[in-house]
Amino acid sequence: MDKDRYEPVDRATSEEAAGIESKSPVAGEAAATGEKVSEIEALRREVEEWRAKSDELLDKYKRSLADFANYRKRQDRDREDQSLWIKADVLRQFLPVLEDFERALKNVPGEYAKAGWVEGITLIERKLNSVLAKFEVSPIEALGKPFDPAFHSALVTEASDEYPPGIVMEELQRGYCLADRVLRPAVVKVSNGPASQKADDTVK
């Protein structure tokens, strides 16, 4: 036999080589798995970052929409207020004219009550009232009502045995409302109670 051909191999060296060959694939797979886990974690963090940015941008977008909607509402409200103010200013100019017609009709002598020109004035006065009614102008109730500074302007106070204190006893100039707003307050005389009571208070 050829001794060189069948030369014994060092057993430890052989086992070590075999061990290296058997362990190398497992170690490679573990390293690859670790890299994949790290990559997945990195992607997950990136997704979370983009999700946070997306939520932030969505919140800003919603806030912008809300701000714009509020701006539109303010603009519409300002336009309505301006339109109402202009309308009120124009309608307020009609009130003295209407009152002139009313005073003229109250002072028509009886013998002229059926005259054609009186009927014409009456018709004009009715048309003016009709126009004001179309614009939601209505008179303010004052006589016999408690004095309300939101609707009444007290020109004078006076003792009265008929009206309790704080009650409107006379309407000096009629007031009007435009829808739910005061177009012109009523100028009134307000009772401050019976004269006898005031005399008693003075004595005391």
C-alpha positions in Angstrom: 0.0 0.0 0.0 1.0 3.6 -0.6 1.5 5.1 2.8 1.1 8.7 1.5 -2.3 7.8 0.1 -3.6 6.6 3.4 -1.9 9.1 5.7 -4.0 9.6 8.8 -5.7 12.9 9.2 -5.6 14.8 12.5 -8.9 14.1 14.1 -9.2 17.4 15.9 -8.4 19.4 12.8 -11.0 17.4 10.9 -13.7 17.9 13.5 -12.9 21.6 13.7 -13.3 22.0 10.0 -16.5 20.0 10.1 -17.8 22.2 12.9 -17.0 25.4 11.0 -18.7 24.1 7.9 -21.8 23.0 9.9 -22.0 26.3 12.0 -21.4 28.8 9.2 -24.9 28.6 7.5 -26.7 29.1 10.9 -24.6 32.1 11.8 -25.3 33.6 8.4 -29.0 33.1 8.7 -29.0 34.7 12.2 -27.1 37.7 10.9 -29.5 38.0 7.9 -32.5 37.8 10.3 -31.0 40.4 12.5 -30.5 42.8 9.6 -34.1 42.2 8.4 -35.4 43.0 11.9 -33.3 46.1 12.1 -34.6 47.1 8.6 -38.2 46.5 9.6 -37.7 48.5 12.8 -36.3 51.4 10.8 -39.2 51.2 8.4 -41.6 51.1 11.2 -40.1 54.2 12.8 -40.1 56.0 9.4 -43.8 55.1 9.0 -44.6 56.4 12.5 -42.7 59.7 11.7 -44.7 60.1 8.4 -47.9 59.3 10.2 -47.2 61.9 12.8 -46.4 64.5 10.1 -49.6 63.5 8.2 -51.7 64.0 11.4 -50.0 67.3 12.0 -50.7 68.5 8.4 -54.3 67.2 8.6 -54.8 69.1 11.9 -53.4 72.3 10.3 -55.7 71.8 7.3 -58.8 71.3 9.5 -57.8 74.5 11.5 -57.4 76.4 8.2 -60.8 75.2 7.0 -62.4 76.3 10.4 -60.6 79.7 10.3 -61.8 80.2 6.7 -65.4 79.2 7.6 -65.3 81.7 10.5 -63.9 84.4 8.3 -66.7 83.8 5.8 -69.3 84.0 8.5 -67.8 87.2 9.8 -67.8 88.7 6.3 -71.4 87.7 5.8 -72.4 89.1 9.2 -70.5 92.3 8.5 -72.2 92.7 5.1 -75.6 92.0 6.6 -75.0 94.6 9.4 -73.8 97.2 6.9 -76.8 96.5 4.7 -79.1 96.8 7.7 -77.4 100.0 8.8 -77.9 101.6 5.4 -81.5 100.4 5.2 -82.2 101.7 8.7 -80.6 105.1 7.9 -82.9 105.5 4.8 -86.0 104.3 6.6 -85.3 106.6 9.5 -85.6 109.6 7.1 -89.2 108.5 6.3 -90.4 108.7 9.9 -90.7 112.5 10.2 -92.5 112.6 6.8 -95.0 109.9 8.0 -95.5 111.8 11.3 -96.2 115.1 9.3 -98.9 113.3 7.4 -100.4 111.9 10.6 -100.4 115.4 12.2 -101.9 117.0 9.1 -104.8 114.4 9.1 -105.5 114.9 12.8 -105.8 118.6 12.3 -108.1 118.6 9.3 -111.2 120.6 10.0 -114.4 118.6 10.1 -115.9 120.3 7.1 -113.0 119.1 5.0 -113.0 115.5 6.1 -114.6 114.3 2.9 -112.6 116.5 0.6 -110.6 114.9 -2.2 -107.3 116.4 -1.1 -107.8 114.9 2.4 -108.5 111.5 0.9 -105.3 111.9 -1.2 -103.2 112.7 2.0 -104.8 109.7 3.7 -103.9 107.4 0.8 -100.2 108.7 0.9 -100.1 108.1 4.6 -101.4 104.5 4.2 -98.8 103.8 1.4 -96.0 105.1 3.6 -97.1 102.8 6.4 -97.3 99.9 3.9 -93.8 100.5 2.7 -92.5 100.6 6.2 -94.3 97.4 7.1 -92.7 95.6 4.1 -89.3 96.5 5.6 -90.5 95.1 9.0 -90.7 98.5 10.6 -93.2 98.5 13.5 -94.1 101.0 16.2 -92.8 100.5 19.7 -95.5 100.1 22.4 -94.8 102.6 25.1 -97.9 104.0 26.8 -98.7 102.2 30.0 -95.5 100.0 29.7 -92.7 99.9 32.2 -89.9 102.2 31.2 -87.2 100.3 29.3 -84.0 102.2 28.3 -83.5 99.8 25.4 -86.7 101.0 23.8 -87.6 104.3 25.5 -85.9 107.6 26.0 -87.2 109.5 29.1 -87.5 113.2 28.4 -89.2 114.1 31.6 -90.6 112.5 34.8 -93.8 113.7 36.4 -96.0 112.8 39.3 -99.1 110.8 38.5 -102.0 109.4 40.4 -103.0 107.2 37.5 -99.7 105.5 36.7 -97.4 103.8 39.2 -93.7 104.9 39.4 -91.6 103.8 36.4 -94.5 103.5 34.0 -94.7 105.5 30.8 -97.5 107.9 31.2 -97.2 109.7 27.9 -95.7 109.1 24.5 -94.1 112.4 23.2 -92.6 110.9 20.1 -93.4 107.4 18.7 -90.5 104.9 18.5 -90.0 102.3 15.9 -88.2 98.9 15.5 -86.6 97.5 12.4 -87.2 93.8 12.8 -85.6 93.1 16.2 -83.6 96.3 16.3 -84.5 99.7 17.6 -84.8 102.1 14.6 -85.7 105.0 16.8 -86.5 104.9 20.6 -89.8 106.3 21.8 -89.5 109.6 23.6 -91.7 109.4 26.7 -92.8 110.9 29.9 -92.4 108.6 32.9 -94.4 108.6 36.1 -92.6 109.0 39.4 -95.6 108.1 41.5 -98.5 110.0 43.1 -97.9 113.7 44.1 -99.4 113.0 47.5 -96.9 110.3 48.3 -94.0 112.7 47.3 -95.4 115.4 49.6 -95.5 112.8 52.5 -91.9 111.8 51.7 -90.9 115.5 51.8 -92.5 116.0 55.2 -90.8 113.0 56.6 
